[in-house]
Amino acid sequence: MSAAGPWYRTHRSDLDPLFFGRLVRNRFDAPDKSFGVLYLAREPHGAFIETFGRDRDGFGVLGWSDLQSRSLTQVESREPLVLVDLSGAGLARGDHSMSRSWSAALYRHPSSPDGIAYRCRHDPDRVAVAVFDRVAPRLSTIPLGRFSEWKLRSVLRHLLDAYELGVLGAPSQPATDVTSLA
C-alpha cells in the first residue's frame, strides 16, 4: 500500500520527533538493532493513545506532568510511503518477538518497503506505521506543541473525551487548566 500522510507522533518534548529507535523495546524494532524504526500514526488519536495508553495507571487518569513532557508533531513525507499492510484483525495480539522478526524480514526484502502499517494496540480502530530509518531524508516535521499548551486545548479535550481520560495535577491558571478546556 502507498500512503501520503500527514502522520502524527507523540514524543518527549526534549527529544527530536524523528527518532528511529534501536532499543528493541517496541513492536517492530529490529531484533538485532541493525536498523532504526520511527513510530507514527495516521491521526493524532493513534499517536496519543499509543503513548498514553500504556502510561495510564489503570484508572483512566493521566498526570499533568506527562502532558507537559510530551509533544505532538506532524510528520510529512516528500513522497508517499510504501508500506506493508499488516493492519488486519487480530494482528495486535501476540508477543513482540514475532513482529520484530517480521520487521527484520521486511526491512531486508528486495522490494525495500518504507515500513509497516498496523492497528494500534490501544485503539484498534486507528492505524499506525513503523517507518524504517532509510526514509529519514524524505521526512520533515511541523511541531504542533506540548499537550499542556493552550494552543492544543481543543485537541487535548477531544482526545481525553475520546478515551475517557482525566488529568491529575493540572495547574489552576486559566491558560493551562485542563478543567477550563470544556
The 8 nearest C-alpha neighbors of each residue, nearest first, counted from 0:
[[1, 82, 81, 83, 84, 2, 80, 116],
 [0, 2, 81, 80, 79, 82, 3, 83],
 [3, 1, 79, 80, 4, 0, 81, 82],
 [2, 4, 79, 80, 5, 78, 1, 76],
 [5, 3, 6, 2, 75, 41, 76, 79],
 [4, 6, 75, 74, 3, 73, 7, 41],
 [5, 7, 4, 74, 41, 40, 73, 39],
 [8, 6, 73, 40, 39, 43, 72, 74],
 [7, 9, 39, 46, 72, 71, 10, 40],
 [8, 10, 71, 46, 70, 47, 69, 72],
 [11, 9, 69, 70, 16, 12, 8, 71],
 [10, 12, 69, 13, 14, 68, 70, 9],
 [11, 13, 69, 70, 68, 14, 10, 145],
 [12, 14, 11, 15, 68, 69, 10, 70],
 [15, 13, 12, 11, 16, 10, 18, 17],
 [14, 16, 17, 18, 13, 12, 11, 10],
 [17, 15, 18, 10, 14, 72, 8, 140],
 [18, 16, 15, 19, 37, 135, 140, 138],
 [19, 17, 16, 20, 37, 15, 36, 14],
 [20, 18, 35, 36, 37, 132, 17, 21],
 [21, 19, 35, 36, 22, 18, 37, 28],
 [20, 22, 35, 32, 23, 28, 34, 29],
 [21, 23, 24, 20, 32, 28, 25, 29],
 [24, 22, 28, 21, 25, 30, 29, 32],
 [25, 23, 22, 28, 26, 21, 95, 27],
 [24, 26, 28, 27, 23, 95, 22, 99],
 [25, 27, 95, 28, 98, 99, 24, 96],
 [28, 26, 99, 102, 98, 25, 29, 129],
 [29, 27, 23, 25, 99, 26, 36, 30],
 [28, 30, 32, 31, 103, 99, 34, 33],
 [29, 31, 99, 32, 23, 28, 100, 103],
 [30, 32, 33, 29, 23, 34, 21, 28],
 [33, 31, 29, 21, 34, 30, 23, 22],
 [32, 34, 31, 29, 35, 21, 30, 103],
 [35, 33, 32, 29, 132, 21, 36, 131],
 [34, 36, 19, 20, 21, 132, 131, 29],
 [35, 37, 19, 131, 20, 130, 132, 28],
 [38, 36, 19, 130, 129, 18, 20, 131],
 [39, 37, 129, 128, 130, 36, 40, 8],
 [40, 38, 8, 128, 7, 127, 6, 46],
 [41, 39, 127, 46, 7, 45, 42, 6],
 [40, 42, 6, 126, 127, 7, 45, 4],
 [43, 41, 44, 40, 45, 7, 6, 46],
 [42, 44, 46, 45, 7, 47, 40, 41],
 [45, 43, 47, 42, 46, 48, 158, 125],
 [46, 44, 40, 48, 47, 43, 125, 42],
 [45, 47, 40, 43, 8, 9, 49, 44],
 [48, 46, 44, 45, 50, 49, 51, 43],
 [49, 47, 52, 51, 50, 45, 46, 44],
 [48, 50, 46, 52, 47, 45, 51, 121],
 [51, 49, 48, 47, 52, 53, 46, 9],
 [50, 52, 54, 48, 53, 47, 49, 55],
 [53, 51, 48, 49, 54, 50, 55, 121],
 [52, 54, 51, 55, 50, 49, 48, 121],
 [55, 53, 51, 52, 56, 50, 61, 57],
 [56, 54, 57, 53, 52, 61, 60, 51],
 [55, 57, 58, 54, 60, 59, 61, 53],
 [58, 56, 55, 59, 60, 54, 53, 52],
 [57, 59, 60, 56, 55, 164, 61, 165],
 [60, 58, 164, 57, 165, 55, 163, 61],
 [61, 59, 165, 164, 166, 58, 55, 167],
 [62, 60, 166, 55, 167, 165, 63, 59],
 [61, 63, 167, 65, 64, 166, 168, 60],
 [62, 64, 66, 169, 168, 65, 167, 166],
 [63, 65, 67, 62, 66, 68, 168, 169],
 [66, 64, 68, 62, 63, 67, 69, 61],
 [65, 67, 146, 63, 147, 64, 69, 68],
 [68, 66, 64, 147, 65, 69, 145, 146],
 [67, 69, 65, 66, 12, 11, 64, 70],
 [70, 68, 11, 12, 66, 10, 145, 67],
 [71, 69, 145, 12, 144, 10, 9, 146],
 [70, 72, 9, 143, 8, 144, 145, 142],
 [73, 71, 142, 143, 8, 7, 141, 74],
 [72, 74, 7, 141, 140, 6, 142, 8],
 [73, 75, 140, 6, 7, 139, 5, 141],
 [76, 74, 5, 139, 138, 140, 4, 6],
 [75, 77, 138, 78, 137, 79, 139, 74],
 [78, 76, 137, 138, 75, 79, 139, 3],
 [77, 79, 76, 80, 3, 137, 75, 2],
 [80, 78, 3, 2, 1, 76, 81, 77],
 [79, 81, 2, 1, 113, 82, 3, 78],
 [82, 80, 1, 113, 112, 0, 79, 2],
 [83, 81, 114, 115, 0, 113, 112, 116],
 [82, 84, 115, 116, 85, 0, 114, 112],
 [83, 85, 116, 86, 82, 115, 0, 117],
 [86, 84, 117, 116, 87, 83, 115, 90],
 [85, 87, 117, 118, 84, 116, 88, 90],
 [88, 86, 85, 90, 89, 118, 117, 84],
 [89, 87, 90, 86, 91, 118, 123, 85],
 [90, 88, 91, 92, 87, 86, 93, 118],
 [89, 91, 92, 88, 87, 86, 85, 118],
 [92, 90, 120, 89, 118, 93, 119, 117],
 [91, 93, 90, 89, 94, 120, 95, 88],
 [94, 92, 95, 91, 90, 97, 98, 96],
 [93, 95, 96, 97, 92, 98, 26, 91],
 [94, 96, 26, 98, 97, 99, 93, 25],
 [97, 95, 99, 98, 94, 100, 30, 26],
 [98, 96, 100, 99, 95, 94, 101, 93],
 [97, 99, 101, 95, 100, 96, 27, 26],
 [100, 98, 27, 102, 96, 101, 97, 28],
 [99, 101, 97, 103, 98, 102, 104, 96],
 [102, 100, 98, 104, 99, 103, 105, 97],
 [101, 103, 99, 105, 100, 27, 104, 106],
 [102, 104, 106, 100, 101, 105, 29, 99],
 [105, 103, 101, 107, 102, 106, 108, 100],
 [104, 106, 108, 102, 107, 103, 101, 112],
 [107, 105, 103, 104, 108, 102, 111, 112],
 [106, 108, 104, 105, 103, 109, 111, 110],
 [107, 109, 105, 110, 111, 106, 104, 112],
 [110, 108, 111, 107, 112, 105, 106, 104],
 [109, 111, 108, 112, 107, 105, 106, 113],
 [112, 110, 109, 108, 106, 113, 107, 105],
 [113, 111, 81, 114, 82, 110, 83, 106],
 [114, 112, 81, 131, 82, 80, 130, 134],
 [115, 113, 130, 82, 131, 129, 112, 83],
 [114, 116, 83, 82, 129, 128, 84, 117],
 [117, 115, 128, 84, 85, 127, 82, 86],
 [118, 116, 86, 85, 127, 126, 128, 115],
 [119, 117, 126, 86, 123, 125, 127, 120],
 [120, 118, 123, 122, 121, 125, 126, 127],
 [119, 121, 91, 122, 123, 118, 49, 92],
 [122, 120, 119, 52, 49, 48, 123, 53],
 [123, 121, 119, 124, 120, 125, 48, 45],
 [122, 124, 119, 118, 125, 120, 121, 126],
 [123, 125, 122, 126, 118, 119, 45, 121],
 [126, 124, 123, 45, 119, 122, 118, 127],
 [127, 125, 118, 117, 119, 41, 40, 116],
 [128, 126, 40, 117, 39, 116, 41, 119],
 [129, 127, 116, 39, 115, 38, 40, 130],
 [128, 130, 38, 115, 114, 37, 36, 39],
 [131, 129, 114, 37, 36, 113, 128, 38],
 [130, 132, 36, 114, 133, 113, 35, 134],
 [133, 131, 35, 134, 135, 36, 19, 34],
 [132, 134, 131, 135, 113, 136, 130, 35],
 [135, 133, 132, 137, 136, 131, 113, 138],
 [134, 136, 137, 138, 132, 133, 17, 131],
 [137, 135, 134, 138, 133, 139, 132, 76],
 [138, 136, 135, 77, 76, 134, 139, 78],
 [139, 137, 76, 135, 75, 136, 77, 74],
 [140, 138, 75, 74, 76, 137, 141, 77],
 [141, 139, 74, 73, 75, 142, 72, 138],
 [140, 142, 73, 72, 143, 74, 139, 75],
 [143, 141, 72, 144, 140, 73, 71, 70],
 [142, 144, 72, 71, 141, 73, 145, 70],
 [145, 143, 70, 142, 71, 146, 148, 151],
 [144, 146, 70, 147, 148, 69, 67, 71],
 [145, 147, 66, 148, 70, 151, 67, 69],
 [146, 148, 67, 66, 145, 175, 149, 151],
 [149, 147, 145, 150, 146, 151, 175, 144],
 [148, 150, 152, 151, 175, 174, 147, 146],
 [149, 151, 148, 152, 144, 153, 143, 154],
 [152, 150, 154, 149, 153, 148, 155, 146],
 [153, 151, 149, 155, 154, 150, 156, 180],
 [154, 152, 156, 155, 151, 157, 180, 150],
 [155, 153, 157, 151, 152, 156, 158, 43],
 [154, 156, 158, 152, 157, 153, 151, 159],
 [157, 155, 153, 159, 154, 158, 152, 160],
 [156, 158, 154, 160, 155, 159, 161, 153],
 [159, 157, 161, 155, 160, 156, 154, 162],
 [158, 160, 164, 156, 162, 161, 157, 163],
 [161, 159, 163, 157, 158, 162, 156, 164],
 [162, 160, 158, 159, 163, 157, 164, 44],
 [161, 163, 159, 164, 160, 158, 48, 59],
 [164, 162, 160, 159, 161, 59, 165, 158],
 [165, 163, 59, 159, 60, 162, 160, 166],
 [164, 166, 60, 61, 59, 159, 167, 163],
 [165, 167, 61, 60, 62, 63, 169, 168],
 [166, 168, 62, 63, 169, 61, 60, 165],
 [167, 169, 63, 62, 170, 166, 64, 61],
 [168, 170, 63, 176, 167, 177, 171, 166],
 [171, 169, 176, 172, 168, 175, 177, 63],
 [170, 172, 176, 173, 169, 175, 177, 178],
 [173, 171, 174, 176, 175, 170, 169, 179],
 [174, 172, 176, 175, 171, 179, 177, 170],
 [175, 173, 172, 149, 176, 148, 179, 171],
 [176, 174, 173, 172, 149, 177, 148, 147],
 [177, 175, 171, 173, 178, 179, 170, 172],
 [176, 178, 180, 179, 175, 169, 166, 152],
 [179, 177, 176, 180, 181, 169, 171, 166],
 [180, 178, 177, 176, 181, 173, 175, 174],
 [179, 181, 177, 178, 152, 156, 153, 176],
 [180, 179, 178, 156, 177, 153, 152, 157]]
